Amino acid sequence: MPFGGNKEVAYSNSSTLGYLTSTQALADYATLITDLKKNLSAADSPVVVFGGSYGGMLAAWFRLKYPHVAIGALASSSPILNFENITSPYSFNNIITQDFRGESEDCYRVIKRSWQEIEDTASQPRGLDLLRKSFKICNNYISASSLYNWLYTAWVYTAMTDYPTPSNFLSPMPAYPVKEMCKAIDDPKTGNNTFAKLYGAASVYYNYSGTATCFDLDDDSDPHGLGGWSWQACTEMIMPTSGNNEDSIFAASTWSYDDRAASCEAYFGVEPRPSWITTEFGGHDIKRVLKRFGSNIIFFNGLRDPWSGGGVLENISSSIVAIVAEQGAHHVDLRFATSEDPKWLRDVRKREVNIIAEWLSEYYDDLDPAH
């Protein structure tokens, strides 16, 4: 962070925030790694970069932009194709729909019809009071749209982090949380009460530890440090993910660039650059382009992760390889290993380690052919 690391100054307006870009981030890493190697007398040490999600995008791009600094990259759940018209704007929510529908058709139907029920209830006299009681929302604030966003966030993040072991990545959750949510929705004890079912499911995400007494819809704290991401999503990270077709688990809608641009103008006073990322890093015809350029990149994707729709899912060359796990969620390969990890996950990690070991031995052979 520039300005001596002073966040208040760095985040104060759109020209100071202007330094928060992927290009600057990569340059920072290049400078840091080069400097570390000097300081540690490690001039000849090979460097491999690892990242998941946005970090996975940075890892892949770093290898392409700074091949003299890093000999390879593991890019996990790295949606580098989620720009412009390369990936369908319906893909993201289609995958979430499939995650829930794959667990239980009823579960999918209950969530799908709930949006209209919430809207209908909210528009009736005392309807918001009923919603507040049903979802144990705190007394300070409630609206149909804030409740909608609260539920939407739970379904999206749970699909993303549908890990095979208990986790605390975005909030404390059990193993296979989508399955747990659908169990709550399918619980016969809730009868036909849609809101009771949704409350049970949302609690898997928001209150698995059981300590919450009410849920604050007006909470604008930023526990995951996503404030900076909002800025990037308004400048260069224009990733169309919000389209919903008729089968979607969410209300049908289209992705609108104009809506995004208007909200970015209102919030930050900036106009997005939707084609900058593909200009700076590529993305169109990626197979044809990288077949003759670039090497030593592993792209991991789990198909339960909604971001996998914008990932590289096929090998591009013998050294730019895709590892795809049907049961995998968001950068699950980079989570810490546990004794409960399923075999497919252990196999993925073993394969990644073996590939990276090959890069290292090639590097040392080139360094000292006689060796």
Residue frames relative to the residue before (quaternion, step in Angstrom):
aa qw qx qy qz dx dy dz
M 1.0000 0.0000 0.0000 0.0000 0.00 0.00 0.00
P 0.3728 -0.7347 0.5101 0.2472 3.60 -0.72 1.00
F 0.6951 0.4516 -0.3479 0.4380 3.61 -1.31 -0.23
G 0.6640 -0.5443 0.2992 0.4162 3.55 0.91 0.98
G 0.6349 -0.5525 0.3330 0.4252 3.58 1.15 0.52
N 0.4614 0.6861 -0.4480 0.3401 3.57 1.26 0.22
K 0.3427 -0.7891 0.4740 0.1876 3.56 -0.26 1.32
E 0.6226 0.5654 -0.3507 0.4120 3.56 0.98 -0.84
V 0.6784 0.4628 -0.2834 0.4952 3.56 0.98 -0.86
A 0.6692 0.5310 -0.3085 0.4183 3.57 0.83 -1.02
Y 0.7541 0.3771 -0.1967 0.5005 3.57 1.03 -0.82
S 0.4461 0.7644 -0.4145 0.2119 3.58 1.24 -0.03
N 0.8151 -0.0642 0.0325 0.5748 3.63 0.99 -0.61
S 0.7051 -0.5049 0.2844 0.4087 3.56 -1.24 0.22
S 0.6474 0.4932 -0.3796 0.4399 3.62 1.06 -0.28
T 0.6385 0.4720 -0.3505 0.4967 3.62 1.08 -0.51
L 0.6419 0.5135 -0.3181 0.4723 3.59 1.06 -0.73
G 0.5172 0.6830 -0.3954 0.3312 3.56 1.22 -0.46
Y 0.6103 0.5561 -0.3579 0.4360 3.59 1.21 -0.37
L 0.5991 0.5637 -0.3649 0.4361 3.58 1.25 -0.31
T 0.3236 0.7218 -0.5416 0.2845 3.57 0.04 1.35
S 0.6235 -0.5370 0.4074 0.3962 3.55 -1.24 0.39
T 0.6242 0.5536 -0.3436 0.4310 3.60 1.00 -0.76
Q 0.6605 0.4864 -0.2964 0.4892 3.57 0.97 -0.90
A 0.6326 0.5439 -0.3424 0.4321 3.59 0.95 -0.86
L 0.6623 0.5003 -0.3072 0.4655 3.58 0.94 -0.90
A 0.6474 0.5164 -0.3215 0.4592 3.59 0.97 -0.84
D 0.6097 0.5483 -0.3438 0.4578 3.58 1.09 -0.73
Y 0.6622 0.5004 -0.3055 0.4666 3.57 0.91 -0.94
A 0.6437 0.5295 -0.3317 0.4418 3.59 0.92 -0.88
T 0.6612 0.5050 -0.2941 0.4704 3.55 0.99 -0.92
L 0.6618 0.5241 -0.2996 0.4445 3.55 0.92 -0.98
I 0.6858 0.4874 -0.2952 0.4527 3.59 0.82 -1.02
T 0.6474 0.5227 -0.3188 0.4539 3.58 0.93 -0.92
D 0.6655 0.5134 -0.2812 0.4631 3.53 1.00 -0.92
L 0.6429 0.5245 -0.3172 0.4593 3.58 0.94 -0.92
K 0.6572 0.5161 -0.3228 0.4444 3.58 0.90 -0.89
K 0.6234 0.5180 -0.3332 0.4817 3.57 1.06 -0.74
N 0.7026 0.4886 -0.2767 0.4372 3.58 0.73 -1.10
L 0.7457 0.3956 -0.2144 0.4914 3.59 1.03 -0.75
S 0.3876 -0.7231 0.4705 0.3250 3.60 1.31 0.17
A 0.4660 0.6765 -0.4313 0.3731 3.55 0.91 0.94
A 0.0694 0.8646 -0.4956 0.0451 3.54 1.13 0.77
D 0.7696 0.3733 -0.2029 0.4767 3.60 0.95 -0.82
S 0.4596 0.6912 -0.4596 0.3158 3.61 1.22 0.05
P 0.3911 -0.7112 0.5255 0.2552 3.57 -0.86 0.91
V 0.1993 -0.7706 0.5967 0.1019 3.57 -1.16 0.66
V 0.0952 -0.7587 0.6419 0.0583 3.55 -1.01 0.89
V 0.2433 -0.7811 0.5551 0.1501 3.61 -0.88 0.86
F 0.1569 -0.7791 0.6052 0.0458 3.55 -1.07 0.90
G 0.1925 0.7823 -0.5852 0.0918 3.58 -1.06 0.65
G 0.1865 -0.7627 0.6074 0.1212 3.52 -1.27 0.52
S 0.8051 0.2017 -0.1791 0.5282 3.58 -1.09 0.74
Y 0.8017 -0.0400 0.0651 0.5928 3.63 -0.69 -1.02
G 0.6287 0.5375 -0.3278 0.4564 3.59 1.04 -0.77
G 0.6224 0.5362 -0.3283 0.4662 3.57 1.15 -0.63
M 0.6137 0.5208 -0.3404 0.4861 3.55 1.10 -0.69
L 0.6473 0.5161 -0.3119 0.4662 3.56 0.95 -0.92
A 0.6440 0.5335 -0.3356 0.4336 3.60 0.93 -0.84
A 0.6730 0.4850 -0.3037 0.4687 3.59 0.86 -0.96
W 0.6854 0.4856 -0.2883 0.4596 3.57 0.87 -0.97
F 0.6089 0.5640 -0.3546 0.4306 3.57 1.07 -0.73
R 0.6576 0.5091 -0.3092 0.4613 3.58 0.95 -0.89
L 0.6764 0.4850 -0.2964 0.4685 3.59 1.03 -0.76
K 0.7395 0.4193 -0.2257 0.4758 3.60 1.00 -0.81
Y 0.8051 0.2017 -0.0808 0.5519 3.60 1.06 -0.70
P 0.0373 0.8413 -0.5383 0.0323 3.62 0.66 1.05
H 0.6279 0.5350 -0.3337 0.4562 3.58 1.25 -0.39
V 0.6821 0.4567 -0.2903 0.4918 3.60 1.26 -0.18
A 0.7969 0.1402 -0.0765 0.5827 3.62 1.00 -0.75
I 0.3741 -0.7532 0.4959 0.2163 3.58 -0.87 0.92
G 0.8120 -0.0251 0.0238 0.5826 3.60 1.23 -0.22
A 0.2097 -0.7801 0.5800 0.1053 3.53 -1.32 0.29
L 0.1832 -0.7099 0.6639 0.1476 3.52 -1.20 0.69
A 0.0513 -0.8101 0.5833 -0.0299 3.55 -0.40 1.29
S 0.0774 -0.8356 0.5438 -0.0083 3.53 -0.23 1.31
S 0.8393 -0.0302 -0.0163 0.5426 3.59 -0.92 0.95
S 0.3014 0.7809 -0.4622 0.2928 3.49 0.95 1.07
P 0.1365 -0.8600 0.4858 0.0764 3.62 0.07 1.24
I 0.0469 0.8547 -0.5145 0.0501 3.58 0.71 1.10
L 0.6743 0.4643 -0.3075 0.4850 3.61 1.26 -0.12
N 0.5084 0.6771 -0.4057 0.3441 3.59 1.27 0.15
F 0.5348 0.6300 -0.3899 0.4063 3.57 1.11 0.72
E 0.8291 0.1513 -0.1475 0.5177 3.53 -1.30 0.50
N 0.7388 -0.3962 0.2759 0.4703 3.58 -0.86 -0.88
I 0.3262 0.7686 -0.5016 0.2263 3.60 1.17 0.46
T 0.7758 0.1883 -0.0828 0.5965 3.58 1.02 -0.91
S 0.5277 -0.6454 0.4477 0.3233 3.58 -0.96 0.82
P 0.4763 -0.6742 0.4778 0.3003 3.61 -0.95 0.81
Y 0.6197 0.5392 -0.3463 0.4532 3.62 1.26 -0.18
S 0.5026 0.7103 -0.4023 0.2847 3.57 1.22 -0.48
F 0.6468 0.5605 -0.3237 0.4034 3.59 0.87 -1.00
N 0.7589 0.3785 -0.2141 0.4847 3.59 0.70 -1.08
N 0.5408 0.5895 -0.4047 0.4430 3.60 1.22 -0.34
I 0.6633 0.5008 -0.3072 0.4636 3.58 0.98 -0.84
I 0.6248 0.5182 -0.3401 0.4747 3.61 1.00 -0.78
T 0.6239 0.5450 -0.3250 0.4562 3.57 0.99 -0.91
Q 0.6751 0.5041 -0.2826 0.4586 3.56 0.91 -0.99
D 0.6080 0.5658 -0.3501 0.4331 3.60 1.04 -0.79
F 0.7278 0.4158 -0.2414 0.4890 3.58 0.83 -0.99
R 0.6653 0.5131 -0.3098 0.4452 3.57 0.92 -0.90
G 0.6175 0.5585 -0.3290 0.4455 3.56 1.16 -0.70
E 0.6403 0.5037 -0.3242 0.4808 3.59 1.17 -0.55
S 0.7836 -0.2016 0.1830 0.5584 3.57 0.87 -0.98
E 0.4871 -0.6767 0.4784 0.2755 3.55 -0.86 1.03
D 0.6395 0.5328 -0.3242 0.4496 3.59 1.00 -0.82
C 0.6161 0.5561 -0.3292 0.4503 3.53 0.98 -0.93
Y 0.6604 0.5098 -0.2865 0.4710 3.57 0.91 -1.01
R 0.6855 0.4987 -0.2956 0.4405 3.60 0.85 -0.96
V 0.6380 0.5339 -0.3304 0.4458 3.58 0.97 -0.87
I 0.6797 0.4662 -0.2996 0.4805 3.60 0.86 -0.94
K 0.6487 0.5493 -0.3206 0.4179 3.58 0.92 -0.91
R 0.7422 0.4027 -0.2451 0.4763 3.59 0.85 -0.89
S 0.5326 0.6813 -0.3945 0.3108 3.59 1.20 -0.41
W 0.5942 0.5993 -0.3843 0.3744 3.62 1.00 -0.72
Q 0.6691 0.4856 -0.2869 0.4840 3.54 0.99 -0.91
E 0.6392 0.5339 -0.3280 0.4459 3.59 1.00 -0.84
I 0.6387 0.5180 -0.3247 0.4671 3.58 1.01 -0.82
E 0.6577 0.5145 -0.3025 0.4595 3.56 0.93 -0.94
D 0.6627 0.5086 -0.3028 0.4588 3.58 0.90 -0.96
T 0.6682 0.5064 -0.3000 0.4550 3.57 0.91 -0.96
A 0.6636 0.5328 -0.3090 0.4246 3.57 0.90 -0.98
S 0.7003 0.4837 -0.2815 0.4431 3.58 1.05 -0.69
Q 0.6018 0.5537 -0.3667 0.4436 3.60 1.28 -0.06
P 0.6193 -0.5185 0.4114 0.4222 3.60 -1.22 0.41
R 0.8377 0.1007 -0.1297 0.5209 3.61 -0.91 0.96
G 0.3568 0.7590 -0.4751 0.2664 3.58 1.28 0.23
L 0.6594 0.5051 -0.3161 0.4584 3.58 0.96 -0.85
D 0.6028 0.5467 -0.3575 0.4582 3.59 1.11 -0.63
L 0.6385 0.5195 -0.3224 0.4675 3.55 1.00 -0.84
L 0.6557 0.5012 -0.3114 0.4710 3.59 0.95 -0.86
R 0.6285 0.5396 -0.3400 0.4453 3.59 0.96 -0.85
K 0.6752 0.4883 -0.2915 0.4699 3.59 0.90 -0.95
S 0.6683 0.5366 -0.3071 0.4137 3.56 0.86 -1.01
F 0.7927 0.3016 -0.1431 0.5102 3.59 0.98 -0.86
K 0.3994 -0.7326 0.4614 0.3016 3.60 1.29 0.17
I 0.2067 0.7771 -0.5551 0.2126 3.55 0.84 1.06
C 0.5330 -0.6344 0.4494 0.3339 3.60 -0.98 0.84
N 0.6267 -0.6127 0.3584 0.3216 3.55 -1.20 0.63
N 0.5690 0.6590 -0.3892 0.3008 3.60 1.13 -0.47
Y 0.8351 -0.0547 0.0969 0.5388 3.61 0.92 -0.76
I 0.1674 0.7565 -0.6289 0.0639 3.56 -1.14 0.68
S 0.1077 0.7421 -0.6604 0.0385 3.56 -1.20 0.64
A 0.6420 -0.5230 0.3704 0.4209 3.57 -1.17 0.43
S 0.6964 0.4852 -0.3022 0.4340 3.60 0.87 -0.90
S 0.6501 0.5001 -0.3420 0.4586 3.62 1.00 -0.68
L 0.6287 0.5122 -0.3374 0.4780 3.60 1.08 -0.67
Y 0.5978 0.5626 -0.3360 0.4618 3.55 1.07 -0.82
N 0.6945 0.4760 -0.2771 0.4629 3.59 0.82 -1.02
W 0.6205 0.5529 -0.3369 0.4426 3.57 1.05 -0.80
L 0.6884 0.4566 -0.2735 0.4927 3.59 0.92 -0.90
Y 0.6213 0.5563 -0.3351 0.4385 3.58 0.95 -0.91
T 0.6474 0.5275 -0.3096 0.4546 3.56 0.95 -0.95
A 0.6540 0.5161 -0.3185 0.4522 3.60 0.93 -0.88
W 0.6927 0.4696 -0.3049 0.4546 3.61 0.82 -0.90
V 0.6677 0.5104 -0.3132 0.4422 3.60 0.91 -0.88
Y 0.7215 0.4495 -0.2678 0.4535 3.57 0.75 -1.04
T 0.6347 0.5180 -0.3459 0.4574 3.58 1.08 -0.59
A 0.6187 0.5159 -0.3427 0.4833 3.58 1.05 -0.69
M 0.6440 0.5290 -0.3203 0.4503 3.58 0.97 -0.86
T 0.8026 0.2689 -0.1135 0.5202 3.56 0.86 -1.01
D 0.2451 0.7839 -0.5280 0.2159 3.55 1.00 0.86
Y 0.0549 0.8608 -0.4986 0.0864 3.53 0.63 1.24
P 0.5272 -0.6616 0.4374 0.3050 3.59 -1.16 0.57
T 0.7305 0.2979 -0.2152 0.5756 3.59 1.28 0.04
P 0.6393 -0.5091 0.3749 0.4377 3.64 -1.14 0.42
S 0.0353 -0.8209 0.5699 -0.0121 3.60 -0.98 0.76
N 0.1692 -0.7517 0.6236 0.1324 3.52 -1.35 0.23
F 0.1904 0.8230 -0.5141 0.1485 3.57 0.95 0.88
L 0.7922 0.1290 -0.0789 0.5912 3.61 0.77 -0.99
S 0.7404 -0.1639 0.0599 0.6491 3.55 1.23 -0.55
P 0.6382 -0.5389 0.3505 0.4236 3.63 -1.12 0.48
M 0.0911 0.8113 -0.5695 0.0959 3.58 -0.76 1.04
P 0.5289 -0.6254 0.4652 0.3357 3.55 -1.20 0.52
A 0.6406 -0.4508 0.4150 0.4628 3.59 -1.30 -0.01
Y 0.8491 0.0866 -0.0950 0.5123 3.58 -1.19 0.66
P 0.0156 0.8696 -0.4935 -0.0011 3.61 0.75 1.00
V 0.5776 0.5668 -0.4007 0.4297 3.65 1.08 -0.52
K 0.6278 0.5296 -0.3191 0.4728 3.55 1.04 -0.84
E 0.6587 0.5101 -0.3044 0.4618 3.60 0.97 -0.88
M 0.6323 0.5268 -0.3296 0.4626 3.57 1.02 -0.79
C 0.6858 0.4794 -0.2887 0.4653 3.56 0.90 -0.92
K 0.5747 0.5591 -0.3746 0.4655 3.59 1.15 -0.57
A 0.6553 0.5101 -0.3089 0.4636 3.57 0.95 -0.89
I 0.6745 0.4928 -0.2952 0.4638 3.57 0.96 -0.87
D 0.7241 0.4362 -0.2403 0.4771 3.57 1.02 -0.81
D 0.4119 0.7318 -0.4603 0.2881 3.59 1.31 -0.04
P 0.4225 -0.7361 0.4628 0.2559 3.62 -0.54 1.14
K 0.5578 0.6321 -0.3911 0.3693 3.62 1.15 -0.52
T 0.6834 0.4829 -0.2998 0.4582 3.60 1.14 -0.56
G 0.3693 -0.7707 0.4645 0.2319 3.60 1.28 0.10
N 0.7492 -0.3363 0.2713 0.5020 3.56 -0.77 -1.06
N 0.4377 0.7201 -0.4457 0.3021 3.57 1.24 0.28
T 0.3250 -0.7859 0.4972 0.1718 3.57 -0.09 1.33
F 0.6948 0.4937 -0.3002 0.4283 3.59 0.82 -0.97
A 0.6198 0.5269 -0.3454 0.4679 3.60 1.05 -0.72
K 0.6393 0.5275 -0.3198 0.4590 3.57 1.03 -0.81
L 0.6784 0.4888 -0.2869 0.4675 3.57 0.89 -0.97
Y 0.6213 0.5414 -0.3449 0.4495 3.57 1.01 -0.80
G 0.6483 0.5226 -0.3123 0.4572 3.57 0.97 -0.88
A 0.6820 0.4803 -0.2875 0.4706 3.56 0.98 -0.87
A 0.6649 0.5063 -0.3155 0.4495 3.60 0.88 -0.91
S 0.6069 0.5771 -0.3489 0.4206 3.59 1.12 -0.65
V 0.5460 0.5964 -0.4021 0.4295 3.59 1.18 -0.49
Y 0.7228 0.4078 -0.2386 0.5043 3.58 1.03 -0.79
Y 0.7965 0.3668 -0.1723 0.4487 3.58 0.75 -1.06
N 0.8342 0.1539 -0.0383 0.5281 3.59 1.07 -0.55
Y 0.1671 0.8148 -0.5402 0.1278 3.58 0.96 0.81
S 0.6490 0.5111 -0.3173 0.4657 3.56 1.14 -0.64
G 0.4281 -0.7481 0.4238 0.2785 3.62 1.28 -0.26
T 0.5485 0.6613 -0.3836 0.3387 3.61 1.20 0.17
A 0.5736 0.6170 -0.3906 0.3710 3.63 1.17 -0.40
T 0.2553 -0.7648 0.5684 0.1641 3.60 -0.96 0.82
C 0.7699 -0.0813 0.0114 0.6329 3.58 1.19 -0.55
F 0.3992 -0.7232 0.5162 0.2262 3.58 -1.22 0.43
D 0.2915 -0.7899 0.5249 0.1245 3.56 -0.73 1.14
L 0.2346 -0.8039 0.5340 0.1165 3.57 -0.44 1.22
D 0.6708 0.4727 -0.2935 0.4903 3.57 1.27 -0.22
D 0.3982 0.7333 -0.4605 0.3026 3.56 1.28 0.34
D 0.0327 -0.8273 0.5604 0.0217 3.59 -0.37 1.13
S 0.3075 0.7217 -0.5547 0.2772 3.59 1.11 0.58
D 0.3176 -0.7649 0.5405 0.1482 3.57 -1.19 0.47
P 0.0930 -0.8687 0.4809 0.0736 3.60 0.59 1.14
H 0.7456 0.3891 -0.2326 0.4885 3.62 1.09 -0.58
G 0.4848 -0.6941 0.4256 0.3194 3.58 1.25 0.29
L 0.3401 0.7752 -0.4737 0.2430 3.57 1.01 0.79
G 0.3726 0.7469 -0.4813 0.2675 3.59 1.27 0.08
G 0.6608 0.5064 -0.2988 0.4665 3.55 0.99 -0.85
W 0.6174 0.5428 -0.3456 0.4524 3.56 1.08 -0.68
S 0.5926 0.5661 -0.3725 0.4355 3.62 1.04 -0.70
W 0.6352 0.5181 -0.3208 0.4745 3.55 1.02 -0.82
Q 0.6888 0.4800 -0.2976 0.4545 3.59 0.81 -0.94
A 0.6497 0.5173 -0.3130 0.4608 3.57 1.08 -0.78
C 0.6800 0.4498 -0.2868 0.5030 3.59 1.28 -0.23
T 0.7208 0.4152 -0.2529 0.4941 3.58 1.20 -0.17
E 0.8528 0.0120 0.0253 0.5215 3.60 0.40 -1.17
M 0.6943 0.4795 -0.2869 0.4536 3.61 1.09 -0.63
I 0.1478 0.7934 -0.5680 0.1610 3.56 0.59 1.16
M 0.0920 0.8247 -0.5391 0.1439 3.54 0.11 1.38
P 0.2681 -0.8065 0.5022 0.1597 3.60 -0.15 1.24
T 0.1343 0.8170 -0.5459 0.1281 3.59 -0.31 1.24
S 0.6665 0.5945 -0.3013 0.3342 3.59 1.15 -0.31
G 0.4039 0.7046 -0.4963 0.3067 3.62 1.13 0.42
N 0.0654 -0.7889 0.6103 0.0308 3.59 -1.07 0.76
N 0.2345 -0.7730 0.5692 0.1534 3.59 -0.65 1.05
E 0.7692 -0.3891 0.2350 0.4491 3.58 -1.30 0.05
D 0.7035 0.4690 -0.2690 0.4612 3.61 1.06 -0.68
S 0.4595 0.7190 -0.4394 0.2807 3.58 1.24 -0.26
I 0.5420 -0.6134 0.4801 0.3156 3.53 -1.24 0.65
F 0.6744 0.4200 -0.2776 0.5402 3.60 1.31 -0.29
A 0.6654 -0.4810 0.3630 0.4405 3.58 -1.25 0.19
A 0.5634 -0.6163 0.4243 0.3505 3.60 -0.96 0.88
S 0.1796 0.7699 -0.5940 0.1490 3.58 -0.95 0.89
T 0.3336 -0.7138 0.5612 0.2535 3.57 -1.22 0.28
W 0.5051 -0.5972 0.5104 0.3574 3.57 -1.25 0.41
S 0.0561 -0.8090 0.5848 0.0193 3.57 -0.86 0.89
Y 0.3672 -0.7264 0.5398 0.2148 3.55 -0.62 1.14
D 0.6354 0.5608 -0.3355 0.4114 3.59 0.98 -0.85
D 0.6222 0.5341 -0.3394 0.4609 3.58 1.06 -0.76
R 0.6481 0.5111 -0.3130 0.4700 3.55 0.94 -0.93
A 0.6689 0.5109 -0.3085 0.4431 3.58 0.83 -0.99
A 0.6585 0.5130 -0.3136 0.4527 3.59 0.97 -0.87
S 0.6875 0.4654 -0.3100 0.4633 3.61 0.88 -0.84
C 0.6285 0.5254 -0.3414 0.4608 3.62 1.09 -0.61
E 0.6124 0.5363 -0.3279 0.4794 3.54 1.11 -0.76
A 0.6815 0.4929 -0.2879 0.4580 3.57 0.91 -0.96
Y 0.7461 0.4426 -0.2312 0.4404 3.58 0.86 -0.96
F 0.8274 0.1929 -0.0622 0.5238 3.57 0.81 -1.04
G 0.3915 -0.7138 0.4897 0.3120 3.58 1.23 -0.36
V 0.5937 0.5500 -0.3865 0.4423 3.60 1.05 0.69
E 0.3402 -0.7010 0.5839 0.2281 3.51 -1.31 0.43
P 0.4504 -0.7109 0.4627 0.2786 3.62 -0.74 1.00
R 0.2751 -0.7174 0.6068 0.2035 3.57 -1.33 0.32
P 0.1745 -0.8620 0.4623 0.1135 3.60 0.32 1.22
S 0.7570 0.3712 -0.2388 0.4819 3.63 1.08 -0.45
W 0.4035 0.7418 -0.4672 0.2618 3.59 1.24 0.16
I 0.6563 0.5306 -0.3384 0.4162 3.62 0.82 -0.92
T 0.6927 0.4554 -0.2997 0.4722 3.61 0.86 -0.86
T 0.6016 0.5307 -0.3611 0.4755 3.61 1.19 -0.44
E 0.7243 0.4571 -0.2391 0.4575 3.56 0.90 -0.99
F 0.8350 0.2032 -0.0639 0.5073 3.60 0.89 -0.91
G 0.4982 -0.6393 0.4490 0.3762 3.62 1.18 -0.30
G 0.1523 0.7775 -0.5989 0.1168 3.55 -1.32 -0.10
H 0.6568 0.4712 -0.3072 0.5023 3.57 1.02 -0.79
D 0.8468 0.0384 -0.0498 0.5282 3.61 -1.03 0.82
I 0.0909 0.8701 -0.4834 0.0328 3.53 1.05 0.78
K 0.6204 0.5602 -0.3482 0.4244 3.56 1.06 -0.74
R 0.6816 0.4839 -0.2861 0.4684 3.54 0.87 -0.98
V 0.6789 0.5094 -0.2952 0.4388 3.58 0.94 -0.91
L 0.7806 0.3737 -0.1996 0.4596 3.60 0.73 -1.05
K 0.4676 0.6653 -0.4570 0.3603 3.59 1.24 -0.14
R 0.7747 0.3047 -0.1529 0.5326 3.58 1.07 -0.77
F 0.7553 0.2728 -0.1855 0.5662 3.59 1.22 0.13
G 0.7776 0.3146 -0.2294 0.4938 3.56 -0.96 0.80
S 0.0454 0.7763 -0.6266 0.0512 3.55 -1.26 0.52
N 0.8171 0.3254 -0.1875 0.4373 3.55 -1.36 0.02
I 0.4950 0.5795 -0.5025 0.4081 3.56 0.62 1.19
I 0.1516 -0.7425 0.6442 0.1038 3.56 -1.00 0.89
F 0.1225 -0.7586 0.6350 0.0788 3.56 -0.89 0.96
F 0.0819 -0.7826 0.6151 0.0492 3.59 -0.61 1.11
N 0.0738 0.7771 -0.6248 0.0136 3.57 -1.08 0.74
G 0.2358 -0.7194 0.6335 0.1598 3.54 -1.17 0.73
L 0.4298 -0.7563 0.4308 0.2400 3.58 -0.69 1.03
R 0.5808 0.5457 -0.3972 0.4551 3.62 1.23 -0.02
D 0.5832 0.5786 -0.3519 0.4486 3.55 1.32 -0.23
P 0.4477 -0.7163 0.4564 0.2796 3.63 -0.61 1.06
W 0.6248 0.5472 -0.3464 0.4360 3.60 1.14 -0.51
S 0.5161 0.6629 -0.4243 0.3379 3.62 1.18 -0.35
G 0.5425 0.6323 -0.3954 0.3868 3.59 1.20 -0.46
G 0.7410 0.3617 -0.2146 0.5234 3.58 1.17 -0.56
G 0.5242 0.6540 -0.3944 0.3767 3.57 1.27 0.34
V 0.5319 -0.5716 0.5025 0.3712 3.55 -1.36 0.13
L 0.0867 -0.8550 0.5113 -0.0061 3.58 -0.34 1.27
E 0.7281 0.3340 -0.2391 0.5487 3.60 1.27 0.05
N 0.5866 -0.5566 0.4450 0.3848 3.55 -1.17 0.61
I 0.2861 -0.7547 0.5660 0.1680 3.55 -1.05 0.80
S 0.7657 -0.0813 0.0664 0.6345 3.56 1.11 -0.72
S 0.7152 -0.4376 0.2794 0.4679 3.59 -1.19 -0.05
S 0.7816 0.3025 -0.1891 0.5117 3.62 1.12 -0.43
I 0.6413 0.3768 -0.3605 0.5628 3.60 1.24 0.25
V 0.0540 0.8688 -0.4787 0.1143 3.50 0.10 1.38
A 0.2950 -0.7323 0.5883 0.1748 3.52 -1.21 0.65
I 0.0944 -0.7486 0.6532 0.0635 3.55 -1.00 0.90
V 0.0568 -0.8233 0.5643 -0.0224 3.56 -0.57 1.17
A 0.1031 -0.7923 0.6003 0.0354 3.58 -0.80 1.04
E 0.4345 -0.7324 0.4602 0.2511 3.55 -0.52 1.18
Q 0.7513 0.3832 -0.2053 0.4965 3.60 0.99 -0.85
G 0.5040 0.7079 -0.3956 0.2973 3.58 1.27 -0.11
A 0.2333 -0.7370 0.6144 0.1580 3.57 -1.26 0.53
H 0.8163 -0.3092 0.1732 0.4562 3.57 -1.32 -0.15
H 0.8362 -0.2208 0.0594 0.4985 3.58 -0.66 1.26
V 0.1145 0.8292 -0.5355 0.1120 3.59 0.91 0.94
D 0.5903 0.5947 -0.3662 0.4047 3.60 1.12 -0.61
L 0.7173 0.4454 -0.2524 0.4727 3.59 1.11 -0.64
R 0.4888 0.6259 -0.4627 0.3939 3.58 1.23 0.10
F 0.6112 -0.5676 0.3808 0.3991 3.59 -1.13 0.53
A 0.5184 -0.6480 0.4635 0.3106 3.55 -1.09 0.74
T 0.0428 -0.7702 0.6340 0.0552 3.58 -1.16 0.61
S 0.6365 -0.5420 0.3763 0.3994 3.56 -1.23 0.34
E 0.6595 0.5156 -0.3196 0.4439 3.62 1.21 -0.36
D 0.4086 0.7324 -0.4778 0.2614 3.62 1.20 -0.11
P 0.4503 -0.6863 0.4925 0.2892 3.60 -0.90 0.90
K 0.6782 -0.5177 0.3338 0.4007 3.57 -1.21 0.51
W 0.6344 0.5486 -0.3569 0.4113 3.62 0.89 -0.85
L 0.6650 0.5054 -0.3044 0.4580 3.58 1.03 -0.78
R 0.6329 0.5108 -0.3326 0.4774 3.58 1.01 -0.76
D 0.6430 0.5318 -0.3167 0.4510 3.58 1.05 -0.80
V 0.6175 0.5436 -0.3405 0.4553 3.59 1.02 -0.83
R 0.6918 0.4826 -0.2902 0.4521 3.58 0.82 -0.99
K 0.6213 0.5410 -0.3390 0.4543 3.56 1.03 -0.81
R 0.6610 0.5138 -0.3065 0.4528 3.54 0.96 -0.92
E 0.6368 0.5249 -0.3268 0.4606 3.58 0.98 -0.84
V 0.6621 0.5123 -0.3055 0.4537 3.57 0.89 -0.96
N 0.6562 0.5197 -0.3130 0.4487 3.60 0.95 -0.85
I 0.6513 0.5105 -0.3164 0.4638 3.58 0.98 -0.85
I 0.6664 0.4958 -0.3064 0.4650 3.59 0.93 -0.91
A 0.6109 0.5479 -0.3470 0.4541 3.59 1.06 -0.73
E 0.6252 0.5287 -0.3333 0.4675 3.60 1.07 -0.73
W 0.6290 0.5284 -0.3448 0.4542 3.59 0.94 -0.86
L 0.6679 0.5172 -0.3045 0.4402 3.56 0.93 -0.93
S 0.6926 0.4601 -0.3144 0.4580 3.58 0.83 -0.87
E 0.5963 0.5377 -0.3690 0.4681 3.63 1.10 -0.57
Y 0.6388 0.5373 -0.3234 0.4457 3.55 0.97 -0.91
Y 0.7020 0.4613 -0.2824 0.4633 3.58 0.84 -0.93
D 0.5947 0.5442 -0.3645 0.4662 3.59 1.11 -0.57
D 0.6746 0.4839 -0.3023 0.4683 3.58 0.94 -0.87
L 0.6263 0.5560 -0.3297 0.4359 3.57 1.09 -0.75
D 0.8078 0.0395 0.0397 0.5868 3.54 0.95 -0.92
P 0.2090 -0.8314 0.5013 0.1174 3.58 0.32 1.26
A 0.6297 0.5431 -0.3454 0.4349 3.61 1.01 -0.76
H 0.5843 0.5985 -0.3492 0.4223 3.54 1.16 -0.79
